[in-house]
């Protein structure tokens, strides 16, 4: 608005420079036309923000009309043109900002009459490209800062997810390996205490202490797993070499020796080598199911069935114990870990009471034959 008032004032000041012999009415009309053209070179600035491109084109066209038809251009109009191309280069179209500098270059080369107009035209021919370039540079700098901030956010997110996945993987391995072996220590200590005849009282007490210490270790392990699992997501793959289906026989034999209960491994279908991630998931699921059977159904017989179907690897682990406990489950991470492992390789897992009594774990994992390298 202020530039518009300044432009009108300059136009009225230039109005006496009308052709010789013009009447008073002609002078007034000339002043009115100059004022309107001057307003056209400044007022479109009010449209910036919603119609920036159209406003910049209107200002440039009005400036060209003022120079071409009236051999004059107000300082306010020149300032408006510089503001327009700078704003367009920074927030609008950089190409259009550069194009709008061309008319002033052509006007300067044409050599307008009048020293004042020639000087203003040469200044605009020099300053308009500079203003457009300044706006483009500011735009590029702002975009670079925004891109840098976005890359930093993405990097932080990736690091956070990596850390969460690693904590989840560590929690699973601690539960599946360390907790499994500690549980076997408990079972073996209790079995030795109860089945060894004529054991001295001191030996009985030592075995009882071993069992109690191992149970305390399991409690602390569960507490540590709860900390590690806070706000974590299951990792989709395991990158370190791990046990597979070939080690299931040793796992079942070890469970049978530790618990003293009947434990069978039943194979169905034609055995084939699988993707290591699928084999690891199957091994850990069986391992956890056997550990749960020893812990919650001591002495119960367990059947581990491994069925090689056409496109799925099916697991079925069933004990003939008392079945799932009544009431909500308490505390443990075993069932959650088994389910995470199945989902991580694209499978599914179900747990619950078995028909006829006992507890049943079933899993269905996709068949992914191991690639030979």
C-alpha positions in Angstrom: 0.0 0.0 0.0 2.8 2.4 0.9 4.5 1.7 -2.4 1.3 2.4 -4.2 1.0 5.8 -2.6 4.6 6.6 -3.5 4.1 5.5 -7.1 1.0 7.7 -7.5 2.8 10.6 -6.0 5.7 10.2 -8.5 3.3 9.9 -11.3 1.5 13.1 -10.4 4.9 14.8 -10.2 5.7 13.6 -13.8 2.3 14.7 -15.1 3.4 18.2 -16.2 5.8 16.6 -18.6 3.0 16.2 -21.2 3.3 17.0 -24.9 3.5 20.8 -25.6 0.1 22.3 -26.2 -1.8 19.8 -24.2 -4.9 21.3 -22.5 -5.6 21.2 -18.8 -8.0 18.3 -19.4 -5.3 16.5 -21.3 -2.9 17.0 -18.4 -5.4 15.7 -15.9 -6.2 12.6 -18.1 -2.4 12.0 -18.6 -1.9 12.2 -14.8 -4.8 9.8 -14.2 -3.4 7.2 -16.7 0.1 7.5 -15.2 -1.4 7.0 -11.7 -3.3 3.9 -12.8 -0.2 2.4 -14.5 1.8 3.2 -11.4 -0.7 1.5 -9.2 -0.5 -1.5 -11.5 3.2 -1.7 -10.9 2.8 -1.9 -7.1 -0.7 -3.1 -6.0 -0.3 -6.7 -7.2 2.2 -7.3 -4.4 -0.9 -7.7 -2.1 -1.6 -10.9 -4.0 1.7 -12.6 -3.1 1.2 -15.7 -1.0 -1.9 -16.8 -2.9 -1.3 -15.8 -6.6 2.5 -15.1 -6.6 3.1 -16.0 -10.2 0.2 -14.0 -11.6 1.1 -11.0 -9.4 4.7 -11.0 -10.5 3.7 -11.2 -14.2 1.2 -8.3 -13.7 3.9 -6.1 -12.1 6.4 -6.9 -14.9 3.8 -6.2 -17.6 2.8 -2.9 -16.0 6.5 -1.9 -15.7 7.0 -2.7 -19.4 3.9 -0.7 -20.3 5.1 2.3 -18.3 8.6 2.2 -19.9 7.4 1.5 -23.5 4.3 3.7 -23.7 5.2 6.6 -21.3 9.0 6.4 -21.1 8.8 6.5 -17.4 8.9 4.2 -14.4 8.5 5.2 -10.8 11.1 4.2 -8.2 8.3 2.6 -6.2 7.4 0.5 -9.2 11.0 -0.5 -9.7 11.2 -1.5 -6.0 8.0 -3.5 -6.4 9.6 -5.4 -9.3 12.7 -6.3 -7.3 10.5 -7.5 -4.4 8.3 -9.6 -6.8 11.2 -11.4 -8.5 13.0 -12.1 -5.2 9.8 -13.5 -3.6 9.1 -15.5 -6.7 12.6 -16.9 -6.8 12.5 -17.8 -3.1 8.9 -19.2 -2.7 7.5 -19.6 -6.3 8.9 -20.6 -9.6 12.7 -19.9 -10.1 12.3 -20.2 -13.9 9.6 -17.6 -14.0 11.7 -15.2 -11.8 14.6 -15.5 -14.3 12.3 -15.0 -17.3 10.8 -11.8 -15.8 14.3 -10.2 -15.8 14.4 -10.4 -19.7 12.2 -7.4 -20.5 14.4 -5.0 -18.6 17.5 -6.3 -20.4 15.7 -5.7 -23.7 14.6 -2.2 -22.6 18.2 -1.3 -21.6 19.5 -2.4 -24.9 16.8 -0.4 -26.8 18.1 2.7 -25.1 15.1 4.6 -23.8 15.1 8.4 -24.2 15.6 10.5 -21.2 18.5 10.3 -18.8 16.5 9.5 -15.7 14.6 6.7 -17.4 17.8 5.3 -19.0 19.5 5.1 -15.7 16.5 3.4 -14.0 16.2 0.9 -16.8 19.9 0.0 -16.7 19.7 -0.4 -12.9 16.7 -2.7 -13.2 18.4 -4.7 -16.0 21.2 -5.3 -13.5 19.3 -5.6 -10.2 16.3 -7.7 -11.3 18.5 -10.8 -12.2 20.4 -10.3 -9.0 17.2 -10.2 -6.9 15.9 -13.3 -8.7 19.2 -15.1 -8.1 19.2 -14.0 -4.4 15.7 -15.5 -4.0 16.7 -18.7 -5.7 19.8 -19.1 -3.5 17.7 -18.5 -0.3 15.3 -21.1 -1.6 18.0 -23.6 -2.3 19.5 -23.0 1.1 16.2 -23.5 2.9 15.5 -26.7 1.0 19.0 -28.0 1.8 18.3 -27.3 5.5 14.9 -29.0 5.4 16.4 -32.0 3.6 19.2 -32.2 6.1 16.7 -32.1 9.0 14.6 -34.8 7.3 17.6 -37.1 6.7 18.6 -36.6 10.4 15.1 -37.6 11.5 15.2 -40.7 9.2 18.6 -41.6 10.5 17.5 -41.3 14.2 14.4 -43.4 13.5 16.5 -46.1 11.8 18.9 -46.1 14.7 16.1 -46.3 17.2 14.4 -49.2 15.4 17.8 -51.0 15.0 18.4 -50.6 18.7 14.9 -51.9 19.6 15.3 -54.9 17.2 18.7 -55.7 18.7 17.3 -55.6 22.3 14.4 -57.8 21.2 16.9 -60.3 19.7 19.1 -60.3 22.8 16.0 -60.9 24.9 14.9 -63.8 22.8 18.4 -65.4 22.9 18.7 -64.9 26.6 15.3 -66.6 27.2 15.8 -69.4 24.7 19.4 -70.3 25.6 20.3 -69.1 29.0 16.9 -69.5 30.7 16.6 -72.9 29.0 19.8 -74.2 30.5 19.1 -72.7 33.9 15.7 -74.5 33.9 17.5 -77.7 33.1 19.7 -77.1 36.2 16.6 -76.8 38.3 15.1 -80.0 37.0 18.3 -82.0 37.3 18.9 -80.8 40.9 15.4 -81.7 41.9 15.5 -85.0 40.1 18.9 -85.9 41.7 17.6 -85.0 45.2 14.4 -87.0 44.9 15.7 -90.1 43.1 19.1 -90.7 44.7 18.7 -93.2 47.6 20.7 -92.9 50.7 22.0 -89.4 50.0 23.4 -87.7 53.1 21.5 -84.7 54.5 24.3 -82.4 53.5 24.0 -83.5 49.9 20.3 -83.1 49.9 20.7 -79.6 51.2 23.3 -78.7 48.6 21.0 -79.9 45.8 18.1 -77.9 47.3 20.4 -74.8 47.4 21.3 -75.4 43.8 17.7 -75.5 42.8 16.8 -72.4 44.8 19.7 -70.5 43.4 18.8 -71.5 39.8 15.1 -70.4 40.5 16.4 -67.0 41.7 18.4 -66.7 38.6 15.4 -67.5 36.5 13.4 -64.8 38.3 16.2 -62.2 37.7 16.4 -63.3 34.1 12.6 -62.7 33.6 13.0 -59.2 35.2 15.9 -58.4 32.8 13.9 -59.7 29.9 11.0 -57.4 30.9 13.4 -54.4 30.8 14.9 -55.4 27.4 11.4 -56.0 25.9 10.1 -52.5 26.8 9.2 -50.6 23.7 10.9 -53.1 21.4 9.7 -54.9 18.2 10.6 -58.3 17.0 13.5 -58.4 14.7 12.7 -60.1 11.4 15.9 -62.0 10.9 18.7 -63.6 12.8 22.2 -63.0 11.3 24.4 -65.3 13.4 24.8 -69.0 12.8 22.2 -70.8 15.0 20.9 -74.4 15.6 18.6 -75.9 13.1 16.4 -79.0 12.5 19.4 -81.3 12.6 19.9 -80.5 16.2 16.3 -81.4 17.3 17.3 -85.0 18.1 20.0 -83.8 20.5 17.5 -81.3 22.0 14.8 -84.0 22.5 17.4 -86.4 24.0 18.7 -83.8 26.4 15.1 -82.9 27.5 14.4 -86.6 28.1 17.5 -87.1 30.2 16.9 -83.9 32.2 13.2 -84.6 33.1 13.2 -88.4 33.1 9.9 -88.3 31.3 9.1 -90.0 27.9 9.9 -87.5 25.1 9.4 -88.6 21.5 10.4 -86.9 18.2 8.0 -87.9 15.3 8.9 -87.0 11.7 6.4 -87.0 8.9 7.0 -86.3 5.2 10.3 -86.0 3.3 12.9 -84.0 5.3 14.5 -81.2 3.3 16.9 -78.4 4.2 15.3 -75.1 4.9 16.2 -71.5 5.1 18.3 -71.0 8.3 15.9 -68.5 9.7 13.0 -71.0 9.4 15.1 -73.8 10.9 16.1 -71.6 13.8 12.5 -70.5 14.5 11.4 -74.2 14.5 14.3 -75.2 16.8 13.6 -72.4 19.3 9.8 -73.1 19.4 10.4 -76.7 20.2 13.1 -75.8 22.8 10.7 -73.4 24.6 7.8 -75.8 24.4 9.9 -78.5 26.0 11.2 -76.1 28.7 7.6 -75.1 29.5 6.6 -78.8 29.7 9.3 -79.5 32.2 8.5 -76.4 34.3 4.7 -76.6 34.3 4.1 -80.4 33.8 7.0 -82.2 35.4 7.0 -85.9 34.6 4.5 -85.5 31.7 5.2 -87.3 28.5 5.8 -85.0 25.5 5.4 -85.7 21.8 7.3 -83.5 19.3 5.9 -83.9 15.8 7.6 -82.4 12.8 5.6 -82.6 9.5 7.2 -81.6 6.2 4.2 -80.6 4.0 4.3 -79.4 0.4 4.5 -75.7 1.3 4.6 -75.6 5.1 6.6 -76.9 7.9 4.2 -77.9 10.7 5.2 -78.3 14.3 3.1 -79.9 17.0 4.3 -80.2 20.6 1.9 -81.9 23.1 2.3 -82.9 26.7 -0.2 -85.0 28.8 0.1 -82.8 31.8 -2.7 -80.8 33.6 -3.1 -78.4 30.7 -3.0 -74.6 30.7 -3.3 -72.9 34.2 -6.6 -71.4 35.2 -6.7 -67.7 35.3 -4.7 -65.1 33.3 -1.1 -66.0 32.5 1.6 -64.5 34.8 4.8 -62.9 33.8 6.6 -65.3 31.4 8.0 -64.4 28.0 8.1 -67.9 26.5 4.9 -67.9 24.6 5.5 -64.4 23.4 8.9 -65.3 22.2 7.6 -68.4 20.3 4.9 -66.4 18.6 7.4 -63.6 17.6 9.7 -66.2 16.1 6.9 -67.7 14.0 5.7 -64.4 12.8 9.2 -63.2 12.0 9.5 -65.9 9.3 6.0 -65.5 7.9 4.3 -68.2 10.0 1.8 -68.5 12.8 1.7 -70.2 16.2 -1.2 -71.3 18.4 -1.2 -72.5 22.0 -3.9 -73.9 24.3 -5.4 -77.0 25.8 -5.0 -80.2 23.9 -8.0 -82.5 23.2 -8.1 -85.2 25.9 -5.9 -83.1 28.3 -2.5 -81.6 28.3 -1.1 -78.5 26.6 -0.6 -78.1 22.9 1.6 -75.9 20.8 1.1 -75.8 17.0 3.1 -73.8 14.5 3.0 -73.5 10.8 6.1 -72.1 9.1 6.6 -71.4 5.3 8.7 -73.8 3.4 11.8 -72.0 2.2 14.3 -74.4 0.9 17.9 -73.4 1.6 19.7 -71.8 -1.3 22.9 -73.7 -2.3 25.8 -71.3 -2.8 
